[in-house]
Amino acid sequence: ELVGELSPFMDRAFESLDTIEQVILKMAAWELRNAPELPTPIILNEAVDLACRFGAEKGHSFVNAVLDKVARDTRQHETASA
């Protein structure tokens, strides 16, 4: 289900991503959808940090771009006021 929600915001197949980036994207997408008490910037920063530390080279840029789009779609009320 989460992969289906992420796919419209990606320019490549989810399965082609590094396993670490797959997990990070799923985790952050779940948090954006199901943990409204967590601020969007915290979710995005933690995901990008994890991708920097453990993901493929420059994978953090892709993670950031995808999650930014997901956040704008999922949390319109929060990102509109930012």
Secondary structure, DSSP 8 states (H G I E B T S, - for coil): -HHHHHGGG-SS-GGGS-HHHHHHHHHHHHHHHH-TTS-HHHHHHHHHHHHHHHSSTTHHHHHHHHHHHHHHHHTHHHHH--
